[in-house]
Amino acid sequence: MSEGEPRAYSRGAILDRLRQARKSREGEIVWLGWGLDAAAIFVLIAFGWTLGSILVFVGARVAVRVPTLIGWGYLAALVGFIVVPMLFLFFNTP
């Protein structure tokens, strides 16, 4: 679309422009996902805010829509942070 052409503001036209922008910026979007996943791990482990880290992680999935290696690490940390203490309590409660 050139500068002189009028822009269409229908829902379909806006979604098409967003899809085209996403395709042209694929590398930057993947880096955004890596950064958000790293932030989610930091929030989970350093601060212990489980809900906040889950929200950041879901935001990364919505922004990127591709899995990242650090995202799998986040899921492993989340399992360790929630499931392991639950199992510990389950087996050690009389």
Contacts in CASP RR format, 6 or more apart in sequence:
PFRMAT RR
TARGET T0000
AUTHOR 0000-0000-0000
METHOD contacts of the structure
MODEL  1
MSEGEPRAYSRGAILDRLRQARKSREGEIVWLGWGLDAAAIFVLIAFGWT
LGSILVFVGARVAVRVPTLIGWGYLAALVGFIVVPMLFLFFNTP
1 7 0 8 1.000
7 13 0 8 1.000
22 29 0 8 1.000
29 63 0 8 1.000
29 64 0 8 1.000
30 64 0 8 1.000
30 66 0 8 1.000
30 68 0 8 1.000
32 60 0 8 1.000
32 63 0 8 1.000
32 64 0 8 1.000
33 60 0 8 1.000
33 63 0 8 1.000
33 64 0 8 1.000
33 68 0 8 1.000
34 68 0 8 1.000
34 70 0 8 1.000
35 60 0 8 1.000
35 70 0 8 1.000
36 56 0 8 1.000
36 57 0 8 1.000
36 59 0 8 1.000
36 60 0 8 1.000
36 63 0 8 1.000
36 64 0 8 1.000
37 57 0 8 1.000
37 60 0 8 1.000
37 68 0 8 1.000
37 70 0 8 1.000
37 71 0 8 1.000
37 74 0 8 1.000
38 70 0 8 1.000
39 56 0 8 1.000
40 53 0 8 1.000
40 54 0 8 1.000
40 56 0 8 1.000
40 57 0 8 1.000
40 60 0 8 1.000
40 71 0 8 1.000
40 74 0 8 1.000
41 53 0 8 1.000
41 70 0 8 1.000
41 71 0 8 1.000
41 73 0 8 1.000
41 74 0 8 1.000
41 77 0 8 1.000
43 49 0 8 1.000
43 52 0 8 1.000
43 53 0 8 1.000
43 56 0 8 1.000
44 50 0 8 1.000
44 53 0 8 1.000
44 74 0 8 1.000
44 77 0 8 1.000
44 78 0 8 1.000
44 81 0 8 1.000
45 77 0 8 1.000
45 81 0 8 1.000
48 81 0 8 1.000
50 78 0 8 1.000
50 81 0 8 1.000
50 82 0 8 1.000
53 74 0 8 1.000
53 78 0 8 1.000
54 78 0 8 1.000
57 71 0 8 1.000
57 74 0 8 1.000
57 78 0 8 1.000
60 68 0 8 1.000
60 71 0 8 1.000
END
